[in-house]
Amino acid sequence: MTLPKPIFDAAGLALFLHAHVMRAGALAADLTPDLRANDPARRNAERGERTRLRNAADVSREIFDLALAGKPVMPGHRRRLWLAMGIDPDIGGQGQ
């Protein structure tokens, strides 16, 4: 049995970006998830993680927002966003 090749498309990138942002918020949360909108610690952590990822990938806010929404971005930007999360998109031979 062989493992499926990973797919590094726009939807996968958006999923992973959301997961990183939500994880940061969950780790910093002071309130339960149902009170998410009223939890400043969670909101600040999520905002901080978005900024950290954007800066690590060296992309503009517009590019980051497009990627977060699952819209296609240029291959170089997409690759840098994956690398900012510690994931090498070239591992499956599908990068760039």
ROSE-4610 file (N, C-alpha, C; in Angstrom, 1 decimal, always signed):
// ROSE-4610
residu = [M/M/M/T/T/T/L/L/L/P/P/P/K/K/K/P/P/P/I/I/I/F/F/F/D/D/D/A/A/A/A/A/A/G/G/G/L/L/L/A/A/A/L/L/L/F/F/F/L/L/L/H/H/H/A/A/A/H/H/H/V/V/V/M/M/M/R/R/R/A/A/A/G/G/G/A/A/A/L/L/L/A/A/A/A/A/A/D/D/D/L/L/L/T/T/T/P/P/P/D/D/D/L/L/L/R/R/R/A/A/A/N/N/N/D/D/D/P/P/P/A/A/A/R/R/R/R/R/R/N/N/N/A/A/A/E/E/E/R/R/R/G/G/G/E/E/E/R/R/R/T/T/T/R/R/R/L/L/L/R/R/R/N/N/N/A/A/A/A/A/A/D/D/D/V/V/V/S/S/S/R/R/R/E/E/E/I/I/I/F/F/F/D/D/D/L/L/L/A/A/A/L/L/L/A/A/A/G/G/G/K/K/K/P/P/P/V/V/V/M/M/M/P/P/P/G/G/G/H/H/H/R/R/R/R/R/R/R/R/R/L/L/L/W/W/W/L/L/L/A/A/A/M/M/M/G/G/G/I/I/I/D/D/D/P/P/P/D/D/D/I/I/I/G/G/G/G/G/G/Q/Q/Q/G/G/G/Q/Q/Q]
num = [1/1/1/2/2/2/3/3/3/4/4/4/5/5/5/6/6/6/7/7/7/8/8/8/9/9/9/10/10/10/11/11/11/12/12/12/13/13/13/14/14/14/15/15/15/16/16/16/17/17/17/18/18/18/19/19/19/20/20/20/21/21/21/22/22/22/23/23/23/24/24/24/25/25/25/26/26/26/27/27/27/28/28/28/29/29/29/30/30/30/31/31/31/32/32/32/33/33/33/34/34/34/35/35/35/36/36/36/37/37/37/38/38/38/39/39/39/40/40/40/41/41/41/42/42/42/43/43/43/44/44/44/45/45/45/46/46/46/47/47/47/48/48/48/49/49/49/50/50/50/51/51/51/52/52/52/53/53/53/54/54/54/55/55/55/56/56/56/57/57/57/58/58/58/59/59/59/60/60/60/61/61/61/62/62/62/63/63/63/64/64/64/65/65/65/66/66/66/67/67/67/68/68/68/69/69/69/70/70/70/71/71/71/72/72/72/73/73/73/74/74/74/75/75/75/76/76/76/77/77/77/78/78/78/79/79/79/80/80/80/81/81/81/82/82/82/83/83/83/84/84/84/85/85/85/86/86/86/87/87/87/88/88/88/89/89/89/90/90/90/91/91/91/92/92/92/93/93/93/94/94/94/95/95/95/96/96/96]
x = [+0.8/+0.0/+0.9/+0.6/+1.4/+0.5/+1.2/+0.5/+0.1/-1.0/-1.4/-0.4/-0.2/+0.6/-0.1/+0.6/+0.0/-0.4/-1.5/-1.9/-1.8/-1.0/-0.7/-1.5/-2.8/-3.6/-4.1/-4.9/-5.4/-6.3/-7.1/-8.0/-7.2/-6.2/-5.3/-4.5/-4.1/-3.3/-4.3/-5.5/-6.4/-6.7/-6.9/-7.2/-6.1/-4.9/-3.7/-3.5/-3.7/-3.6/-4.7/-5.9/-6.9/-6.6/-6.1/-5.7/-4.7/-3.7/-2.6/-3.2/-4.0/-4.6/-5.5/-6.4/-7.3/-6.6/-5.5/-4.7/-4.1/-3.6/-3.0/-4.0/-5.2/-6.3/-6.8/-6.8/-7.3/-6.3/-5.0/-4.0/-4.0/-4.4/-4.4/-5.8/-6.8/-8.2/-8.3/-9.1/-9.5/-10.9/-11.7/-13.1/-13.4/-14.5/-14.9/-15.1/-15.0/-15.2/-16.5/-17.6/-18.9/-18.9/-17.9/-17.8/-16.6/-16.2/-15.1/-15.0/-16.2/-16.2/-15.9/-16.1/-15.9/-14.6/-13.7/-12.5/-11.3/-10.9/-9.8/-8.5/-8.2/-7.0/-6.9/-8.0/-8.1/-8.0/-8.8/-8.7/-7.3/-6.6/-5.3/-4.3/-4.4/-3.5/-3.7/-5.0/-5.3/-4.7/-4.9/-4.4/-2.9/-2.3/-0.8/-0.3/-1.0/-0.5/-0.7/-1.7/-1.9/-0.7/-0.4/+0.7/+2.1/+2.3/+3.5/+3.7/+2.6/+2.7/+2.9/+2.2/+2.4/+3.8/+4.4/+5.7/+6.8/+6.6/+7.5/+7.5/+6.3/+6.2/+6.6/+6.7/+7.0/+6.0/+4.7/+3.7/+2.9/+2.2/+1.3/+0.0/-0.6/-1.9/-2.9/-2.9/-3.9/-3.6/-2.4/-2.0/-2.4/-2.1/-2.4/-3.9/-4.7/-6.1/-6.7/-6.1/-6.6/-6.3/-5.1/-4.8/-5.7/-5.9/-6.8/-8.2/-8.6/-10.0/-10.0/-8.9/-8.9/-8.8/-8.4/-8.3/-6.8/-6.6/-5.3/-4.4/-3.1/-2.1/-0.9/+0.0/+1.1/+1.9/+2.5/+3.2/+4.3/+5.0/+6.1/+5.5/+4.4/+3.7/+3.2/+2.6/+2.0/+3.1/+4.2/+5.4/+5.9/+6.0/+6.5/+5.5/+4.2/+3.2/+3.3/+3.5/+3.6/+4.9/+6.0/+7.2/+7.1/+6.3/+6.2/+5.5/+4.7/+4.1/+4.9/+6.1/+7.0/+6.7/+6.1/+5.7/+6.4/+7.1/+7.8/+7.0/+6.4/+5.5/+6.2/+7.6/+8.3/+8.5/+8.0/+8.2/+7.5/+6.4/+5.7/+6.0/+6.9/+7.2/+6.2/+5.4/+4.3/+4.5/+5.6/+5.8/+6.0/+5.9/+6.1/+5.1]
y = [-1.2/+0.0/+1.2/+2.2/+3.4/+4.5/+5.5/+6.6/+7.6/+8.3/+9.2/+10.4/+11.0/+12.2/+13.3/+14.1/+15.3/+16.3/+17.0/+18.0/+19.4/+20.2/+21.6/+22.6/+22.5/+23.4/+24.5/+25.4/+26.6/+26.2/+25.2/+24.8/+24.2/+23.4/+22.8/+23.9/+24.9/+26.0/+26.7/+27.0/+27.7/+26.9/+25.6/+24.8/+24.8/+24.7/+24.7/+26.1/+27.2/+28.5/+28.7/+28.3/+28.4/+27.6/+26.4/+25.5/+26.1/+26.7/+27.4/+28.6/+29.4/+30.5/+30.1/+29.1/+28.6/+28.0/+27.3/+26.6/+27.7/+28.7/+29.8/+30.4/+30.6/+31.1/+30.2/+28.9/+27.9/+27.8/+27.9/+27.8/+29.0/+30.2/+31.4/+31.7/+30.9/+31.2/+31.2/+32.2/+32.3/+31.8/+31.8/+31.4/+30.2/+29.6/+28.4/+28.8/+27.8/+28.1/+28.8/+28.5/+29.2/+30.6/+31.1/+32.5/+33.1/+32.5/+32.9/+34.4/+34.9/+36.3/+37.3/+36.9/+37.7/+37.5/+36.7/+36.4/+37.2/+38.3/+39.1/+38.3/+37.4/+36.7/+35.8/+35.2/+34.3/+35.2/+36.3/+37.2/+37.7/+38.1/+38.7/+37.6/+36.4/+35.3/+35.0/+35.0/+34.7/+35.8/+37.0/+38.1/+38.0/+37.7/+37.6/+36.5/+35.4/+34.3/+34.6/+35.3/+35.7/+36.6/+37.6/+38.5/+37.7/+36.8/+36.0/+35.2/+34.6/+33.8/+34.7/+35.8/+36.7/+37.3/+37.6/+38.2/+37.1/+35.9/+34.8/+34.4/+34.5/+34.2/+35.4/+36.6/+37.8/+38.1/+38.0/+38.3/+39.5/+40.2/+41.3/+40.8/+41.7/+41.3/+40.8/+41.5/+41.1/+39.7/+39.3/+38.0/+37.0/+37.3/+36.4/+36.2/+37.3/+37.1/+36.3/+36.5/+35.6/+34.2/+33.9/+32.5/+31.9/+32.7/+32.3/+32.0/+32.7/+32.5/+31.4/+30.7/+29.6/+30.0/+31.3/+31.8/+31.5/+31.3/+31.0/+32.2/+32.0/+33.0/+32.5/+33.4/+33.1/+31.9/+31.0/+29.9/+30.3/+31.3/+31.7/+32.1/+32.8/+33.2/+32.0/+31.1/+29.9/+29.0/+28.9/+28.1/+28.8/+30.1/+30.8/+30.6/+30.6/+30.4/+29.0/+28.0/+26.7/+26.6/+27.1/+27.1/+27.8/+28.9/+29.6/+28.8/+27.8/+26.8/+25.6/+25.6/+24.5/+23.3/+23.5/+22.4/+22.7/+21.7/+21.8/+21.3/+22.2/+21.7/+20.9/+21.0/+20.2/+18.8/+18.4/+17.0/+16.0/+16.4/+15.5/+15.8/+16.6/+16.9/+17.8/+18.5/+19.3/+20.8/+21.1/+22.6/+23.4/+24.7/+25.7/+25.6]
z = [+0.0/+0.0/+0.0/-0.9/-0.9/-0.4/+0.2/+0.7/-0.4/-0.3/-1.3/-1.3/-2.5/-2.5/-1.9/-1.1/-0.6/-1.7/-1.5/-2.5/-1.8/-2.4/-1.9/-2.7/-2.8/-3.6/-2.7/-3.3/-2.6/-1.4/-1.6/-0.5/+0.7/+0.3/+1.4/+2.2/+1.4/+2.1/+3.0/+2.6/+3.4/+4.7/+4.5/+5.6/+6.7/+6.2/+7.1/+7.8/+7.0/+7.6/+8.7/+8.4/+9.4/+10.6/+10.4/+11.6/+12.4/+11.8/+12.6/+13.4/+12.8/+13.4/+14.6/+14.3/+15.3/+16.5/+16.2/+17.3/+18.2/+17.6/+18.4/+19.4/+18.8/+19.6/+20.7/+20.4/+21.4/+22.5/+22.2/+23.3/+24.2/+23.7/+24.5/+25.1/+24.8/+25.2/+26.7/+27.2/+28.6/+28.8/+27.7/+27.8/+26.9/+27.1/+26.3/+24.9/+23.9/+22.5/+22.2/+22.9/+22.6/+22.9/+23.7/+24.0/+23.2/+22.1/+21.3/+21.0/+20.5/+20.1/+21.3/+22.5/+23.6/+24.4/+23.8/+24.4/+23.8/+24.4/+23.8/+23.7/+24.6/+24.6/+23.3/+23.0/+21.8/+20.6/+20.5/+19.3/+19.1/+20.2/+20.1/+19.6/+20.1/+19.7/+18.2/+17.8/+16.4/+15.5/+15.9/+15.1/+15.1/+16.2/+16.3/+15.4/+15.3/+14.5/+13.0/+12.6/+11.2/+10.9/+11.8/+11.5/+11.4/+12.4/+12.4/+11.1/+10.6/+9.4/+8.2/+8.2/+7.0/+7.0/+8.1/+8.1/+7.8/+8.4/+8.1/+6.6/+5.9/+4.5/+3.7/+4.3/+3.5/+2.4/+2.8/+1.8/+2.4/+1.5/+1.9/+2.6/+3.2/+3.9/+2.8/+1.7/+0.6/+0.1/-0.1/-0.5/+0.6/+1.8/+2.9/+3.0/+2.9/+3.0/+1.8/+0.6/-0.5/-0.2/+0.3/+0.6/+1.7/+2.7/+3.8/+3.4/+2.4/+1.8/+0.8/+0.5/-0.4/-1.9/-2.1/-3.5/-3.9/-5.2/-5.7/-5.6/-5.2/-5.2/-6.0/-6.3/-7.1/-6.5/-7.3/-6.7/-5.7/-5.9/-5.0/-3.6/-3.7/-2.4/-1.7/-2.5/-1.9/-1.2/-1.9/-1.3/+0.0/+0.0/+1.2/+2.3/+2.1/+3.1/+3.7/+2.8/+3.3/+4.2/+3.7/+4.5/+5.8/+5.9/+7.1/+8.2/+7.7/+8.6/+8.9/+8.4/+8.6/+7.7/+6.6/+5.7/+4.3/+3.8/+2.6/+1.4/+0.6/-0.5/-1.6/-1.6/-2.6/-2.2/-1.0/-0.6/-1.5/-2.1/-3.0/-4.4/-4.7/-6.1/-6.8/-5.9/-6.5/-6.2/-5.6/-5.3/-6.5/-6.3/-7.4/-8.4]
